[in-house]
Amino acid sequence: MQLNLSQQFEAESLKRMIDSTTDVQELQSLARELADLYLRQRAATAWVVSER
């Protein structure tokens, strides 16, 4: 699945933020937030598929 231009920009922005961060606590916080979002996305996708 391809990302649209806006999503590509957002992904690149997140990657640059991660690359520029040297604060371990900030990286841990970001990793927790991204993991939570990923798992919510999987749950939402599973729900949509089950509703078909």
Backbone as a printed PyTorch tensor [residue, N CA C, xyz], in Angstrom:
tensor([[[  0.8500,  -1.1760,   0.0000],
         [  0.0000,   0.0000,   0.0000],
         [  0.8910,   1.2330,   0.0000]],

        [[  0.6030,   2.1410,  -0.8780],
         [  1.3890,   3.3660,  -1.0160],
         [  0.8090,   4.4780,  -0.1480]],

        [[  1.6960,   5.2750,   0.4060],
         [  1.2700,   6.4500,   1.1670],
         [  1.0410,   7.5990,   0.1990]],

        [[  0.0350,   8.4320,   0.5070],
         [ -0.1350,   9.6190,  -0.3220],
         [  0.9330,  10.6470,   0.0680]],

        [[  1.0070,  11.7380,  -0.6540],
         [  2.0650,  12.7150,  -0.4490],
         [  2.0600,  13.2740,   0.9740]],

        [[  0.8920,  13.5570,   1.5040],
         [  0.7810,  14.0750,   2.8690],
         [  1.2960,  13.0590,   3.8880]],

        [[  0.9490,  11.7990,   3.6930],
         [  1.4080,  10.7440,   4.6030],
         [  2.9110,  10.5330,   4.4880]],

        [[  3.4390,  10.6350,   3.2720],
         [  4.8820,  10.5180,   3.0780],
         [  5.6120,  11.6410,   3.8110]],

        [[  5.0660,  12.8460,   3.7340],
         [  5.6590,  13.9870,   4.4150],
         [  5.6500,  13.7670,   5.9250]],

        [[  4.5180,  13.2970,   6.4440],
         [  4.4060,  13.0390,   7.8830],
         [  5.3820,  11.9540,   8.3300]],

        [[  5.5070,  10.8940,   7.5450],
         [  6.4420,   9.8150,   7.8730],
         [  7.8730,  10.3270,   7.8910]],

        [[  8.2340,  11.1200,   6.8990],
         [  9.5920,  11.6800,   6.8460],
         [  9.8460,  12.6050,   8.0220]],

        [[  8.8450,  13.3810,   8.3830],
         [  8.9680,  14.2810,   9.5360],
         [  9.2200,  13.4880,  10.8230]],

        [[  8.4810,  12.4000,  11.0190],
         [  8.6850,  11.5550,  12.1980],
         [ 10.0730,  10.9310,  12.2000]],

        [[ 10.5220,  10.4570,  11.0460],
         [ 11.8540,   9.8580,  10.9520],
         [ 12.9390,  10.8670,  11.3040]],

        [[ 12.7830,  12.0880,  10.8040],
         [ 13.7740,  13.1260,  11.1090],
         [ 13.7530,  13.4990,  12.5870]],

        [[ 12.5560,  13.5310,  13.1880],
         [ 12.4570,  13.8320,  14.6130],
         [ 13.1650,  12.7430,  15.4220]],

        [[ 12.9650,  11.5070,  15.0580],
         [ 13.6170,  10.3890,  15.7500],
         [ 15.1330,  10.4880,  15.5820]],

        [[ 15.5750,  10.7400,  14.3500],
         [ 17.0130,  10.8180,  14.0740],
         [ 17.7000,  11.9540,  14.8200]],

        [[ 16.9800,  13.0410,  15.0480],
         [ 17.5950,  14.2030,  15.6890],
         [ 17.5240,  14.1640,  17.2110]],

        [[ 16.7830,  13.2190,  17.7690],
         [ 16.5940,  13.1580,  19.2190],
         [ 17.7230,  12.3860,  19.8810]],

        [[ 18.2990,  12.9950,  20.9000],
         [ 19.3410,  12.3280,  21.6740],
         [ 18.8790,  12.0240,  23.0970]],

        [[ 17.7060,  12.5000,  23.4500],
         [ 17.1460,  12.2890,  24.7870],
         [ 16.4670,  10.9150,  24.8300]],

        [[ 17.0210,  10.0050,  25.6280],
         [ 16.4990,   8.6380,  25.7020],
         [ 15.0530,   8.6240,  26.1830]],

        [[ 14.7250,   9.4450,  27.1580],
         [ 13.3460,   9.4710,  27.6610],
         [ 12.3690,   9.9390,  26.5870]],

        [[ 12.7900,  10.9030,  25.7870],
         [ 11.9330,  11.3760,  24.7000],
         [ 11.7350,  10.2720,  23.6570]],

        [[ 12.7980,   9.5490,  23.3500],
         [ 12.6840,   8.4330,  22.4050],
         [ 11.7830,   7.3320,  22.9520]],

        [[ 11.9040,   7.0450,  24.2410],
         [ 11.0450,   6.0230,  24.8490],
         [  9.5800,   6.4530,  24.7930]],

        [[  9.3300,   7.7140,  25.0860],
         [  7.9640,   8.2290,  25.0410],
         [  7.3960,   8.1430,  23.6320]],

        [[  8.1890,   8.5310,  22.6580],
         [  7.7630,   8.4540,  21.2650],
         [  7.5160,   7.0080,  20.8470]],

        [[  8.3980,   6.1050,  21.2580],
         [  8.2340,   4.6860,  20.9180],
         [  6.9500,   4.1300,  21.5220]],

        [[  6.6500,   4.4910,  22.7640],
         [  5.4050,   4.0320,  23.3960],
         [  4.1860,   4.5670,  22.6600]],

        [[  4.2340,   5.8380,  22.2830],
         [  3.1190,   6.4470,  21.5640],
         [  2.9180,   5.7830,  20.2050]],

        [[  4.0010,   5.5610,  19.4810],
         [  3.8970,   4.9140,  18.1750],
         [  3.4180,   3.4650,  18.2870]],

        [[  3.8760,   2.7510,  19.3090],
         [  3.4130,   1.3740,  19.5190],
         [  1.9160,   1.3550,  19.8090]],

        [[  1.4560,   2.2820,  20.6240],
         [  0.0280,   2.3700,  20.9450],
         [ -0.7870,   2.6640,  19.6860]],

        [[ -0.3230,   3.6220,  18.8940],
         [ -1.0250,   3.9550,  17.6510],
         [ -1.0540,   2.7720,  16.6880]],

        [[  0.0540,   2.0600,  16.5870],
         [  0.1260,   0.8930,  15.7070],
         [ -0.8800,  -0.1770,  16.1420]],

        [[ -0.9300,  -0.4460,  17.4320],
         [ -1.8470,  -1.4750,  17.9220],
         [ -3.3030,  -1.0450,  17.7690]],

        [[ -3.5890,   0.2330,  17.9510],
         [ -4.9500,   0.7370,  17.7300],
         [ -5.3290,   0.6030,  16.2530]],

        [[ -4.3770,   0.8780,  15.3710],
         [ -4.6240,   0.7370,  13.9400],
         [ -4.9420,  -0.7110,  13.5830]],

        [[ -4.1770,  -1.6410,  14.1410],
         [ -4.4390,  -3.0620,  13.8800],
         [ -5.8240,  -3.4620,  14.3760]],

        [[ -6.2010,  -2.9790,  15.5600],
         [ -7.5190,  -3.3040,  16.1110],
         [ -8.6190,  -2.7140,  15.2310]],

        [[ -8.4430,  -1.4860,  14.7760],
         [ -9.4470,  -0.8500,  13.9120],
         [ -9.5720,  -1.5890,  12.5870]],

        [[ -8.4520,  -1.9990,  12.0250],
         [ -8.4680,  -2.7430,  10.7760],
         [ -9.1780,  -4.0880,  10.9540]],

        [[ -8.8790,  -4.7790,  12.0470],
         [ -9.5370,  -6.0660,  12.3220],
         [-11.0400,  -5.8640,  12.4800]],

        [[-11.4530,  -4.7850,  13.1280],
         [-12.8820,  -4.5140,  13.3130],
         [-13.5500,  -4.2690,  11.9600]],

        [[-12.9230,  -3.4570,  11.1100],
         [-13.4940,  -3.1570,   9.7910],
         [-13.6270,  -4.4470,   8.9760]],

        [[-12.6040,  -5.2760,   8.9930],
         [-12.6420,  -6.5350,   8.2470],
         [-13.7550,  -7.4450,   8.7790]],

        [[-13.9410,  -7.4850,  10.0840],
         [-14.9600,  -8.3620,  10.6690],
         [-16.3870,  -7.8660,  10.3900]],

        [[-16.5350,  -6.5810,  10.0890],
         [-17.8590,  -6.0080,   9.8300],
         [-18.3220,  -6.2430,   8.3920]],

        [[-17.4420,  -6.7140,   7.5430],
         [-17.8110,  -6.9160,   6.1300],
         [-18.6460,  -8.1300,   5.9390]]])
